[in-house]
Amino acid sequence: MFITVIHRISDPDQFESSAKSATERIPPHLKLHQYLSGNDRKTATCLWEAPSVKDVQEFLEPVSGRFSRNEYIPLNSDAAFGLPAPSTV
């Protein structure tokens, strides 16, 4: 399933540093397709592919929860367009 995560960032420098190091240890059952940061660096959006929202939450909250409020949105793939081809995650 595809999941969008909206990050409302309170400390952009810490968030970006933490997120960058976390990308080196993403578990094999998760796939990060996109990371998009706003110009003000206080909002970012990520596109994940994972078995469940809970899987993404369990990975991201320890990494970014101190520096951002995260909203997890499971996507309706049937109604969406422009999504990447599903991987084997």
PDB file of N, CA, C and O in Angstrom:
ATOM      1  N   MET A   1       0.836  -1.170   0.000  1.00  0.00           N
ATOM      2  CA  MET A   1       0.000   0.000   0.000  1.00  0.00           C
ATOM      3  C   MET A   1       0.884   1.237   0.000  1.00  0.00           C
ATOM      4  O   MET A   1       2.011   1.211   0.493  1.00  0.00           O
ATOM      5  N   PHE A   2       0.352   2.334  -0.565  1.00  0.00           N
ATOM      6  CA  PHE A   2       1.064   3.602  -0.571  1.00  0.00           C
ATOM      7  C   PHE A   2       0.537   4.472   0.563  1.00  0.00           C
ATOM      8  O   PHE A   2      -0.661   4.493   0.844  1.00  0.00           O
ATOM      9  N   ILE A   3       1.449   5.185   1.207  1.00  0.00           N
ATOM     10  CA  ILE A   3       1.118   6.024   2.353  1.00  0.00           C
ATOM     11  C   ILE A   3       1.839   7.356   2.184  1.00  0.00           C
ATOM     12  O   ILE A   3       3.044   7.400   1.938  1.00  0.00           O
ATOM     13  N   THR A   4       1.093   8.424   2.319  1.00  0.00           N
ATOM     14  CA  THR A   4       1.698   9.754   2.348  1.00  0.00           C
ATOM     15  C   THR A   4       1.848  10.151   3.807  1.00  0.00           C
ATOM     16  O   THR A   4       0.953   9.927   4.621  1.00  0.00           O
ATOM     17  N   VAL A   5       2.989  10.740   4.123  1.00  0.00           N
ATOM     18  CA  VAL A   5       3.210  11.275   5.467  1.00  0.00           C
ATOM     19  C   VAL A   5       3.464  12.767   5.329  1.00  0.00           C
ATOM     20  O   VAL A   5       4.355  13.198   4.597  1.00  0.00           O
ATOM     21  N   ILE A   6       2.667  13.543   6.046  1.00  0.00           N
ATOM     22  CA  ILE A   6       2.856  14.990   6.086  1.00  0.00           C
ATOM     23  C   ILE A   6       3.548  15.300   7.405  1.00  0.00           C
ATOM     24  O   ILE A   6       3.049  14.963   8.478  1.00  0.00           O
ATOM     25  N   HIS A   7       4.701  15.944   7.308  1.00  0.00           N
ATOM     26  CA  HIS A   7       5.481  16.311   8.486  1.00  0.00           C
ATOM     27  C   HIS A   7       5.312  17.808   8.737  1.00  0.00           C
ATOM     28  O   HIS A   7       5.581  18.617   7.849  1.00  0.00           O
ATOM     29  N   ARG A   8       4.871  18.182   9.935  1.00  0.00           N
ATOM     30  CA  ARG A   8       4.806  19.579  10.383  1.00  0.00           C
ATOM     31  C   ARG A   8       6.013  19.746  11.305  1.00  0.00           C
ATOM     32  O   ARG A   8       5.989  19.290  12.448  1.00  0.00           O
ATOM     33  N   ILE A   9       7.048  20.385  10.820  1.00  0.00           N
ATOM     34  CA  ILE A   9       8.375  20.351  11.425  1.00  0.00           C
ATOM     35  C   ILE A   9       8.604  21.535  12.359  1.00  0.00           C
ATOM     36  O   ILE A   9       8.393  22.689  11.984  1.00  0.00           O
ATOM     37  N   SER A  10       9.039  21.231  13.577  1.00  0.00           N
ATOM     38  CA  SER A  10       9.330  22.285  14.557  1.00  0.00           C
ATOM     39  C   SER A  10      10.807  22.675  14.567  1.00  0.00           C
ATOM     40  O   SER A  10      11.142  23.806  14.919  1.00  0.00           O
ATOM     41  N   ASP A  11      11.687  21.761  14.187  1.00  0.00           N
ATOM     42  CA  ASP A  11      13.134  22.025  14.167  1.00  0.00           C
ATOM     43  C   ASP A  11      13.703  21.476  12.856  1.00  0.00           C
ATOM     44  O   ASP A  11      14.127  20.322  12.803  1.00  0.00           O
ATOM     45  N   PRO A  12      13.718  22.293  11.800  1.00  0.00           N
ATOM     46  CA  PRO A  12      14.133  21.799  10.485  1.00  0.00           C
ATOM     47  C   PRO A  12      15.538  21.193  10.446  1.00  0.00           C
ATOM     48  O   PRO A  12      15.744  20.167   9.797  1.00  0.00           O
ATOM     49  N   ASP A  13      16.494  21.802  11.120  1.00  0.00           N
ATOM     50  CA  ASP A  13      17.857  21.267  11.073  1.00  0.00           C
ATOM     51  C   ASP A  13      17.929  19.874  11.691  1.00  0.00           C
ATOM     52  O   ASP A  13      18.529  18.970  11.110  1.00  0.00           O
ATOM     53  N   GLN A  14      17.331  19.694  12.851  1.00  0.00           N
ATOM     54  CA  GLN A  14      17.334  18.392  13.512  1.00  0.00           C
ATOM     55  C   GLN A  14      16.535  17.364  12.729  1.00  0.00           C
ATOM     56  O   GLN A  14      16.945  16.210  12.602  1.00  0.00           O
ATOM     57  N   PHE A  15      15.390  17.788  12.203  1.00  0.00           N
ATOM     58  CA  PHE A  15      14.561  16.882  11.415  1.00  0.00           C
ATOM     59  C   PHE A  15      15.333  16.365  10.203  1.00  0.00           C
ATOM     60  O   PHE A  15      15.379  15.159   9.964  1.00  0.00           O
ATOM     61  N   GLU A  16      15.938  17.275   9.438  1.00  0.00           N
ATOM     62  CA  GLU A  16      16.644  16.877   8.225  1.00  0.00           C
ATOM     63  C   GLU A  16      17.855  16.002   8.532  1.00  0.00           C
ATOM     64  O   GLU A  16      18.135  15.048   7.806  1.00  0.00           O
ATOM     65  N   SER A  17      18.558  16.320   9.588  1.00  0.00           N
ATOM     66  CA  SER A  17      19.710  15.502   9.983  1.00  0.00           C
ATOM     67  C   SER A  17      19.271  14.093  10.372  1.00  0.00           C
ATOM     68  O   SER A  17      19.863  13.102   9.943  1.00  0.00           O
ATOM     69  N   SER A  18      18.235  14.022  11.181  1.00  0.00           N
ATOM     70  CA  SER A  18      17.712  12.731  11.629  1.00  0.00           C
ATOM     71  C   SER A  18      17.154  11.928  10.455  1.00  0.00           C
ATOM     72  O   SER A  18      17.395  10.726  10.352  1.00  0.00           O
ATOM     73  N   ALA A  19      16.414  12.590   9.576  1.00  0.00           N
ATOM     74  CA  ALA A  19      15.824  11.905   8.424  1.00  0.00           C
ATOM     75  C   ALA A  19      16.906  11.387   7.481  1.00  0.00           C
ATOM     76  O   ALA A  19      16.792  10.283   6.948  1.00  0.00           O
ATOM     77  N   LYS A  20      17.940  12.170   7.277  1.00  0.00           N
ATOM     78  CA  LYS A  20      19.019  11.744   6.378  1.00  0.00           C
ATOM     79  C   LYS A  20      19.707  10.486   6.902  1.00  0.00           C
ATOM     80  O   LYS A  20      19.968   9.560   6.135  1.00  0.00           O
ATOM     81  N   SER A  21      20.000  10.445   8.193  1.00  0.00           N
ATOM     82  CA  SER A  21      20.653   9.252   8.744  1.00  0.00           C
ATOM     83  C   SER A  21      19.702   8.056   8.738  1.00  0.00           C
ATOM     84  O   SER A  21      20.147   6.918   8.590  1.00  0.00           O
ATOM     85  N   ALA A  22      18.410   8.297   8.896  1.00  0.00           N
ATOM     86  CA  ALA A  22      17.429   7.204   8.899  1.00  0.00           C
ATOM     87  C   ALA A  22      17.291   6.557   7.523  1.00  0.00           C
ATOM     88  O   ALA A  22      16.988   5.368   7.430  1.00  0.00           O
ATOM     89  N   THR A  23      17.507   7.321   6.458  1.00  0.00           N
ATOM     90  CA  THR A  23      17.372   6.742   5.118  1.00  0.00           C
ATOM     91  C   THR A  23      18.405   5.651   4.867  1.00  0.00           C
ATOM     92  O   THR A  23      18.221   4.813   3.984  1.00  0.00           O
ATOM     93  N   GLU A  24      19.470   5.654   5.624  1.00  0.00           N
ATOM     94  CA  GLU A  24      20.500   4.621   5.475  1.00  0.00           C
ATOM     95  C   GLU A  24      20.121   3.312   6.151  1.00  0.00           C
ATOM     96  O   GLU A  24      20.784   2.292   5.959  1.00  0.00           O
ATOM     97  N   ARG A  25      19.050   3.344   6.944  1.00  0.00           N
ATOM     98  CA  ARG A  25      18.659   2.124   7.669  1.00  0.00           C
ATOM     99  C   ARG A  25      17.164   1.820   7.553  1.00  0.00           C
ATOM    100  O   ARG A  25      16.556   1.299   8.488  1.00  0.00           O
ATOM    101  N   ILE A  26      16.584   2.146   6.414  1.00  0.00           N
ATOM    102  CA  ILE A  26      15.176   1.819   6.173  1.00  0.00           C
ATOM    103  C   ILE A  26      15.050   0.297   6.085  1.00  0.00           C
ATOM    104  O   ILE A  26      15.777  -0.339   5.322  1.00  0.00           O
ATOM    105  N   PRO A  27      14.138  -0.290   6.855  1.00  0.00           N
ATOM    106  CA  PRO A  27      13.961  -1.754   6.799  1.00  0.00           C
ATOM    107  C   PRO A  27      13.520  -2.214   5.408  1.00  0.00           C
ATOM    108  O   PRO A  27      12.896  -1.455   4.666  1.00  0.00           O
ATOM    109  N   PRO A  28      13.843  -3.440   5.067  1.00  0.00           N
ATOM    110  CA  PRO A  28      13.535  -3.933   3.713  1.00  0.00           C
ATOM    111  C   PRO A  28      12.045  -4.004   3.386  1.00  0.00           C
ATOM    112  O   PRO A  28      11.685  -4.028   2.209  1.00  0.00           O
ATOM    113  N   HIS A  29      11.169  -4.038   4.391  1.00  0.00           N
ATOM    114  CA  HIS A  29       9.733  -4.104   4.105  1.00  0.00           C
ATOM    115  C   HIS A  29       9.116  -2.724   3.858  1.00  0.00           C
ATOM    116  O   HIS A  29       7.915  -2.617   3.610  1.00  0.00           O
ATOM    117  N   LEU A  30       9.945  -1.659   3.925  1.00  0.00           N
ATOM    118  CA  LEU A  30       9.489  -0.298   3.652  1.00  0.00           C
ATOM    119  C   LEU A  30      10.253   0.266   2.465  1.00  0.00           C
ATOM    120  O   LEU A  30      11.428  -0.040   2.260  1.00  0.00           O
ATOM    121  N   LYS A  31       9.564   1.096   1.684  1.00  0.00           N
ATOM    122  CA  LYS A  31      10.235   1.762   0.572  1.00  0.00           C
ATOM    123  C   LYS A  31       9.827   3.228   0.572  1.00  0.00           C
ATOM    124  O   LYS A  31       8.643   3.561   0.510  1.00  0.00           O
ATOM    125  N   LEU A  32      10.826   4.095   0.642  1.00  0.00           N
ATOM    126  CA  LEU A  32      10.602   5.529   0.535  1.00  0.00           C
ATOM    127  C   LEU A  32      10.746   5.907  -0.934  1.00  0.00           C
ATOM    128  O   LEU A  32      11.826   5.778  -1.512  1.00  0.00           O
ATOM    129  N   HIS A  33       9.648   6.377  -1.539  1.00  0.00           N
ATOM    130  CA  HIS A  33       9.678   6.746  -2.950  1.00  0.00           C
ATOM    131  C   HIS A  33      10.037   8.216  -3.143  1.00  0.00           C
ATOM    132  O   HIS A  33      10.748   8.563  -4.086  1.00  0.00           O
ATOM    133  N   GLN A  34       9.543   9.090  -2.242  1.00  0.00           N
ATOM    134  CA  GLN A  34       9.775  10.525  -2.408  1.00  0.00           C
ATOM    135  C   GLN A  34       9.884  11.215  -1.061  1.00  0.00           C
ATOM    136  O   GLN A  34       9.242  10.827  -0.086  1.00  0.00           O
ATOM    137  N   TYR A  35      10.716  12.250  -1.034  1.00  0.00           N
ATOM    138  CA  TYR A  35      10.778  13.186   0.090  1.00  0.00           C
ATOM    139  C   TYR A  35      10.732  14.573  -0.524  1.00  0.00           C
ATOM    140  O   TYR A  35      11.599  14.933  -1.320  1.00  0.00           O
ATOM    141  N   LEU A  36       9.723  15.355  -0.158  1.00  0.00           N
ATOM    142  CA  LEU A  36       9.518  16.688  -0.718  1.00  0.00           C
ATOM    143  C   LEU A  36       9.445  17.692   0.423  1.00  0.00           C
ATOM    144  O   LEU A  36       8.569  17.601   1.284  1.00  0.00           O
ATOM    145  N   SER A  37      10.361  18.644   0.427  1.00  0.00           N
ATOM    146  CA  SER A  37      10.416  19.647   1.492  1.00  0.00           C
ATOM    147  C   SER A  37       9.911  20.983   0.973  1.00  0.00           C
ATOM    148  O   SER A  37      10.219  21.384  -0.149  1.00  0.00           O
ATOM    149  N   GLY A  38       9.128  21.669   1.807  1.00  0.00           N
ATOM    150  CA  GLY A  38       8.672  23.008   1.446  1.00  0.00           C
ATOM    151  C   GLY A  38       9.820  24.000   1.527  1.00  0.00           C
ATOM    152  O   GLY A  38      10.819  23.740   2.198  1.00  0.00           O
ATOM    153  N   ASN A  39       9.689  25.132   0.854  1.00  0.00           N
ATOM    154  CA  ASN A  39      10.732  26.160   0.874  1.00  0.00           C
ATOM    155  C   ASN A  39      11.066  26.631   2.282  1.00  0.00           C
ATOM    156  O   ASN A  39      12.219  26.948   2.571  1.00  0.00           O
ATOM    157  N   ASP A  40      10.078  26.680   3.154  1.00  0.00           N
ATOM    158  CA  ASP A  40      10.322  27.147   4.518  1.00  0.00           C
ATOM    159  C   ASP A  40      10.909  26.067   5.430  1.00  0.00           C
ATOM    160  O   ASP A  40      11.275  26.345   6.572  1.00  0.00           O
ATOM    161  N   ARG A  41      10.998  24.818   4.914  1.00  0.00           N
ATOM    162  CA  ARG A  41      11.546  23.672   5.626  1.00  0.00           C
ATOM    163  C   ARG A  41      10.718  23.301   6.866  1.00  0.00           C
ATOM    164  O   ARG A  41      11.184  22.515   7.691  1.00  0.00           O
ATOM    165  N   LYS A  42       9.526  23.835   7.014  1.00  0.00           N
ATOM    166  CA  LYS A  42       8.679  23.515   8.167  1.00  0.00           C
ATOM    167  C   LYS A  42       7.584  22.517   7.824  1.00  0.00           C
ATOM    168  O   LYS A  42       6.839  22.071   8.696  1.00  0.00           O
ATOM    169  N   THR A  43       7.495  22.175   6.550  1.00  0.00           N
ATOM    170  CA  THR A  43       6.552  21.161   6.094  1.00  0.00           C
ATOM    171  C   THR A  43       7.263  20.291   5.073  1.00  0.00           C
ATOM    172  O   THR A  43       7.983  20.787   4.206  1.00  0.00           O
ATOM    173  N   ALA A  44       7.051  18.990   5.188  1.00  0.00           N
ATOM    174  CA  ALA A  44       7.594  18.052   4.210  1.00  0.00           C
ATOM    175  C   ALA A  44       6.563  16.961   3.981  1.00  0.00           C
ATOM    176  O   ALA A  44       5.733  16.681   4.846  1.00  0.00           O
ATOM    177  N   THR A  45       6.625  16.355   2.821  1.00  0.00           N
ATOM    178  CA  THR A  45       5.737  15.253   2.474  1.00  0.00           C
ATOM    179  C   THR A  45       6.579  14.101   1.957  1.00  0.00           C
ATOM    180  O   THR A  45       7.507  14.296   1.172  1.00  0.00           O
ATOM    181  N   CYS A  46       6.247  12.907   2.403  1.00  0.00           N
ATOM    182  CA  CYS A  46       6.946  11.708   1.943  1.00  0.00           C
ATOM    183  C   CYS A  46       5.927  10.732   1.357  1.00  0.00           C
ATOM    184  O   CYS A  46       4.779  10.670   1.797  1.00  0.00           O
ATOM    185  N   LEU A  47       6.362   9.987   0.374  1.00  0.00           N
ATOM    186  CA  LEU A  47       5.553   8.916  -0.194  1.00  0.00           C
ATOM    187  C   LEU A  47       6.246   7.602   0.120  1.00  0.00           C
ATOM    188  O   LEU A  47       7.367   7.351  -0.323  1.00  0.00           O
ATOM    189  N   TRP A  48       5.566   6.774   0.885  1.00  0.00           N
ATOM    190  CA  TRP A  48       6.083   5.470   1.302  1.00  0.00           C
ATOM    191  C   TRP A  48       5.257   4.357   0.676  1.00  0.00           C
ATOM    192  O   TRP A  48       4.097   4.544   0.309  1.00  0.00           O
ATOM    193  N   GLU A  49       5.884   3.204   0.567  1.00  0.00           N
ATOM    194  CA  GLU A  49       5.183   1.975   0.230  1.00  0.00           C
ATOM    195  C   GLU A  49       5.496   0.997   1.353  1.00  0.00           C
ATOM    196  O   GLU A  49       6.659   0.787   1.698  1.00  0.00           O
ATOM    197  N   ALA A  50       4.452   0.399   1.919  1.00  0.00           N
ATOM    198  CA  ALA A  50       4.631  -0.470   3.081  1.00  0.00           C
ATOM    199  C   ALA A  50       3.424  -1.396   3.217  1.00  0.00           C
ATOM    200  O   ALA A  50       2.374  -1.149   2.625  1.00  0.00           O
ATOM    201  N   PRO A  51       3.584  -2.465   4.004  1.00  0.00           N
ATOM    202  CA  PRO A  51       2.441  -3.350   4.245  1.00  0.00           C
ATOM    203  C   PRO A  51       1.293  -2.649   4.984  1.00  0.00           C
ATOM    204  O   PRO A  51       0.125  -2.980   4.780  1.00  0.00           O
ATOM    205  N   SER A  52       1.637  -1.664   5.856  1.00  0.00           N
ATOM    206  CA  SER A  52       0.589  -0.980   6.631  1.00  0.00           C
ATOM    207  C   SER A  52       1.075   0.390   7.092  1.00  0.00           C
ATOM    208  O   SER A  52       2.273   0.670   7.084  1.00  0.00           O
ATOM    209  N   VAL A  53       0.140   1.230   7.489  1.00  0.00           N
ATOM    210  CA  VAL A  53       0.469   2.530   8.076  1.00  0.00           C
ATOM    211  C   VAL A  53       1.282   2.320   9.349  1.00  0.00           C
ATOM    212  O   VAL A  53       2.242   3.045   9.608  1.00  0.00           O
ATOM    213  N   LYS A  54       0.898   1.340  10.129  1.00  0.00           N
ATOM    214  CA  LYS A  54       1.589   1.070  11.394  1.00  0.00           C
ATOM    215  C   LYS A  54       3.083   0.804  11.179  1.00  0.00           C
ATOM    216  O   LYS A  54       3.913   1.236  11.979  1.00  0.00           O
ATOM    217  N   ASP A  55       3.421   0.100  10.108  1.00  0.00           N
ATOM    218  CA  ASP A  55       4.831  -0.177   9.813  1.00  0.00           C
ATOM    219  C   ASP A  55       5.621   1.117   9.604  1.00  0.00           C
ATOM    220  O   ASP A  55       6.739   1.253  10.100  1.00  0.00           O
ATOM    221  N   VAL A  56       5.038   2.057   8.872  1.00  0.00           N
ATOM    222  CA  VAL A  56       5.711   3.335   8.629  1.00  0.00           C
ATOM    223  C   VAL A  56       5.796   4.136   9.928  1.00  0.00           C
ATOM    224  O   VAL A  56       6.838   4.717  10.230  1.00  0.00           O
ATOM    225  N   GLN A  57       4.709   4.168  10.696  1.00  0.00           N
ATOM    226  CA  GLN A  57       4.709   4.880  11.971  1.00  0.00           C
ATOM    227  C   GLN A  57       5.782   4.350  12.912  1.00  0.00           C
ATOM    228  O   GLN A  57       6.502   5.127  13.539  1.00  0.00           O
ATOM    229  N   GLU A  58       5.890   3.038  13.010  1.00  0.00           N
ATOM    230  CA  GLU A  58       6.857   2.447  13.930  1.00  0.00           C
ATOM    231  C   GLU A  58       8.290   2.783  13.539  1.00  0.00           C
ATOM    232  O   GLU A  58       9.167   2.846  14.401  1.00  0.00           O
ATOM    233  N   PHE A  59       8.536   2.998  12.263  1.00  0.00           N
ATOM    234  CA  PHE A  59       9.868   3.396  11.829  1.00  0.00           C
ATOM    235  C   PHE A  59      10.091   4.899  12.024  1.00  0.00           C
ATOM    236  O   PHE A  59      11.141   5.308  12.519  1.00  0.00           O
ATOM    237  N   LEU A  60       9.109   5.725  11.638  1.00  0.00           N
ATOM    238  CA  LEU A  60       9.314   7.169  11.622  1.00  0.00           C
ATOM    239  C   LEU A  60       9.207   7.868  12.972  1.00  0.00           C
ATOM    240  O   LEU A  60       9.963   8.803  13.237  1.00  0.00           O
ATOM    241  N   GLU A  61       8.304   7.445  13.815  1.00  0.00           N
ATOM    242  CA  GLU A  61       8.092   8.193  15.055  1.00  0.00           C
ATOM    243  C   GLU A  61       9.359   8.286  15.916  1.00  0.00           C
ATOM    244  O   GLU A  61       9.655   9.374  16.413  1.00  0.00           O
ATOM    245  N   PRO A  62      10.119   7.205  16.118  1.00  0.00           N
ATOM    246  CA  PRO A  62      11.357   7.347  16.892  1.00  0.00           C
ATOM    247  C   PRO A  62      12.392   8.248  16.198  1.00  0.00           C
ATOM    248  O   PRO A  62      13.228   8.860  16.862  1.00  0.00           O
ATOM    249  N   VAL A  63      12.331   8.324  14.882  1.00  0.00           N
ATOM    250  CA  VAL A  63      13.298   9.113  14.113  1.00  0.00           C
ATOM    251  C   VAL A  63      12.921  10.593  14.085  1.00  0.00           C
ATOM    252  O   VAL A  63      13.772  11.458  14.291  1.00  0.00           O
ATOM    253  N   SER A  64      11.646  10.882  13.830  1.00  0.00           N
ATOM    254  CA  SER A  64      11.248  12.274  13.583  1.00  0.00           C
ATOM    255  C   SER A  64      10.238  12.838  14.564  1.00  0.00           C
ATOM    256  O   SER A  64       9.967  14.038  14.543  1.00  0.00           O
ATOM    257  N   GLY A  65       9.680  12.007  15.416  1.00  0.00           N
ATOM    258  CA  GLY A  65       8.608  12.446  16.308  1.00  0.00           C
ATOM    259  C   GLY A  65       8.982  13.567  17.266  1.00  0.00           C
ATOM    260  O   GLY A  65       8.112  14.312  17.719  1.00  0.00           O
ATOM    261  N   ARG A  66      10.261  13.696  17.578  1.00  0.00           N
ATOM    262  CA  ARG A  66      10.700  14.781  18.474  1.00  0.00           C
ATOM    263  C   ARG A  66      10.749  16.117  17.749  1.00  0.00           C
ATOM    264  O   ARG A  66      10.701  17.172  18.383  1.00  0.00           O
ATOM    265  N   PHE A  67      10.845  16.079  16.423  1.00  0.00           N
ATOM    266  CA  PHE A  67      11.047  17.293  15.643  1.00  0.00           C
ATOM    267  C   PHE A  67       9.889  17.639  14.727  1.00  0.00           C
ATOM    268  O   PHE A  67       9.908  18.678  14.067  1.00  0.00           O
ATOM    269  N   SER A  68       8.871  16.771  14.679  1.00  0.00           N
ATOM    270  CA  SER A  68       7.736  17.047  13.804  1.00  0.00           C
ATOM    271  C   SER A  68       6.485  16.317  14.292  1.00  0.00           C
ATOM    272  O   SER A  68       6.549  15.303  14.988  1.00  0.00           O
ATOM    273  N   ARG A  69       5.361  16.876  13.899  1.00  0.00           N
ATOM    274  CA  ARG A  69       4.073  16.208  14.091  1.00  0.00           C
ATOM    275  C   ARG A  69       3.761  15.555  12.746  1.00  0.00           C
ATOM    276  O   ARG A  69       3.739  16.231  11.718  1.00  0.00           O
ATOM    277  N   ASN A  70       3.524  14.265  12.749  1.00  0.00           N
ATOM    278  CA  ASN A  70       3.385  13.506  11.513  1.00  0.00           C
ATOM    279  C   ASN A  70       1.949  13.031  11.317  1.00  0.00           C
ATOM    280  O   ASN A  70       1.318  12.507  12.235  1.00  0.00           O
ATOM    281  N   GLU A  71       1.455  13.225  10.111  1.00  0.00           N
ATOM    282  CA  GLU A  71       0.115  12.758   9.744  1.00  0.00           C
ATOM    283  C   GLU A  71       0.272  11.686   8.673  1.00  0.00           C
ATOM    284  O   GLU A  71       0.913  11.916   7.648  1.00  0.00           O
ATOM    285  N   TYR A  72      -0.315  10.516   8.912  1.00  0.00           N
ATOM    286  CA  TYR A  72      -0.181   9.362   8.026  1.00  0.00           C
ATOM    287  C   TYR A  72      -1.485   9.164   7.260  1.00  0.00           C
ATOM    288  O   TYR A  72      -2.555   9.036   7.855  1.00  0.00           O
ATOM    289  N   ILE A  73      -1.380   9.142   5.943  1.00  0.00           N
ATOM    290  CA  ILE A  73      -2.572   9.048   5.101  1.00  0.00           C
ATOM    291  C   ILE A  73      -2.425   7.872   4.141  1.00  0.00           C
ATOM    292  O   ILE A  73      -1.618   7.928   3.213  1.00  0.00           O
ATOM    293  N   PRO A  74      -3.207   6.796   4.357  1.00  0.00           N
ATOM    294  CA  PRO A  74      -3.189   5.703   3.379  1.00  0.00           C
ATOM    295  C   PRO A  74      -3.872   6.188   2.098  1.00  0.00           C
ATOM    296  O   PRO A  74      -4.939   6.800   2.144  1.00  0.00           O
ATOM    297  N   LEU A  75      -3.247   5.909   0.967  1.00  0.00           N
ATOM    298  CA  LEU A  75      -3.762   6.410  -0.301  1.00  0.00           C
ATOM    299  C   LEU A  75      -4.715   5.425  -0.973  1.00  0.00           C
ATOM    300  O   LEU A  75      -4.573   4.208  -0.846  1.00  0.00           O
ATOM    301  N   ASN A  76      -5.670   5.973  -1.677  1.00  0.00           N
ATOM    302  CA  ASN A  76      -6.575   5.200  -2.500  1.00  0.00           C
ATOM    303  C   ASN A  76      -5.903   5.045  -3.861  1.00  0.00           C
ATOM    304  O   ASN A  76      -6.065   5.895  -4.737  1.00  0.00           O
ATOM    305  N   SER A  77      -5.166   3.986  -4.034  1.00  0.00           N
ATOM    306  CA  SER A  77      -4.393   3.782  -5.267  1.00  0.00           C
ATOM    307  C   SER A  77      -5.260   3.702  -6.509  1.00  0.00           C
ATOM    308  O   SER A  77      -4.813   4.056  -7.600  1.00  0.00           O
ATOM    309  N   ASP A  78      -6.501   3.237  -6.357  1.00  0.00           N
ATOM    310  CA  ASP A  78      -7.397   3.128  -7.506  1.00  0.00           C
ATOM    311  C   ASP A  78      -7.799   4.502  -8.046  1.00  0.00           C
ATOM    312  O   ASP A  78      -8.051   4.644  -9.242  1.00  0.00           O
ATOM    313  N   ALA A  79      -7.861   5.507  -7.181  1.00  0.00           N
ATOM    314  CA  ALA A  79      -8.275   6.840  -7.596  1.00  0.00           C
ATOM    315  C   ALA A  79      -7.090   7.760  -7.883  1.00  0.00           C
ATOM    316  O   ALA A  79      -7.263   8.830  -8.467  1.00  0.00           O
ATOM    317  N   ALA A  80      -5.903   7.354  -7.479  1.00  0.00           N
ATOM    318  CA  ALA A  80      -4.715   8.197  -7.641  1.00  0.00           C
ATOM    319  C   ALA A  80      -4.132   8.053  -9.048  1.00  0.00           C
ATOM    320  O   ALA A  80      -4.394   7.074  -9.746  1.00  0.00           O
ATOM    321  N   PHE A  81      -3.342   9.041  -9.446  1.00  0.00           N
ATOM    322  CA  PHE A  81      -2.570   8.910 -10.677  1.00  0.00           C
ATOM    323  C   PHE A  81      -1.169   9.469 -10.414  1.00  0.00           C
ATOM    324  O   PHE A  81      -0.984  10.346  -9.570  1.00  0.00           O
ATOM    325  N   GLY A  82      -0.201   8.949 -11.145  1.00  0.00           N
ATOM    326  CA  GLY A  82       1.177   9.387 -10.976  1.00  0.00           C
ATOM    327  C   GLY A  82       1.953   8.626  -9.929  1.00  0.00           C
ATOM    328  O   GLY A  82       3.107   8.956  -9.656  1.00  0.00           O
ATOM    329  N   LEU A  83       1.344   7.607  -9.331  1.00  0.00           N
ATOM    330  CA  LEU A  83       2.068   6.808  -8.355  1.00  0.00           C
ATOM    331  C   LEU A  83       3.102   5.938  -9.066  1.00  0.00           C
ATOM    332  O   LEU A  83       2.902   5.552 -10.217  1.00  0.00           O
ATOM    333  N   PRO A  84       4.200   5.630  -8.389  1.00  0.00           N
ATOM    334  CA  PRO A  84       5.160   4.702  -8.997  1.00  0.00           C
ATOM    335  C   PRO A  84       4.550   3.301  -9.083  1.00  0.00           C
ATOM    336  O   PRO A  84       3.570   2.991  -8.406  1.00  0.00           O
ATOM    337  N   ALA A  85       5.136   2.487  -9.910  1.00  0.00           N
ATOM    338  CA  ALA A  85       4.688   1.088  -9.983  1.00  0.00           C
ATOM    339  C   ALA A  85       4.941   0.440  -8.624  1.00  0.00           C
ATOM    340  O   ALA A  85       5.996   0.655  -8.028  1.00  0.00           O
ATOM    341  N   PRO A  86       3.999  -0.342  -8.132  1.00  0.00           N
ATOM    342  CA  PRO A  86       4.205  -1.017  -6.848  1.00  0.00           C
ATOM    343  C   PRO A  86       5.451  -1.901  -6.889  1.00  0.00           C
ATOM    344  O   PRO A  86       5.722  -2.581  -7.879  1.00  0.00           O
ATOM    345  N   SER A  87       6.198  -1.870  -5.788  1.00  0.00           N
ATOM    346  CA  SER A  87       7.379  -2.718  -5.707  1.00  0.00           C
ATOM    347  C   SER A  87       6.987  -4.035  -5.028  1.00  0.00           C
ATOM    348  O   SER A  87       5.807  -4.312  -4.812  1.00  0.00           O
ATOM    349  N   THR A  88       7.958  -4.804  -4.712  1.00  0.00           N
ATOM    350  CA  THR A  88       7.704  -6.101  -4.072  1.00  0.00           C
ATOM    351  C   THR A  88       7.848  -6.022  -2.562  1.00  0.00           C
ATOM    352  O   THR A  88       8.160  -7.023  -1.916  1.00  0.00           O
ATOM    353  N   VAL A  89       7.622  -4.828  -1.983  1.00  0.00           N
ATOM    354  CA  VAL A  89       7.734  -4.657  -0.538  1.00  0.00           C
ATOM    355  C   VAL A  89       6.636  -5.430   0.152  1.00  0.00           C
ATOM    356  O   VAL A  89       6.552  -5.418   1.380  1.00  0.00           O
TER     357      VAL A  89
END
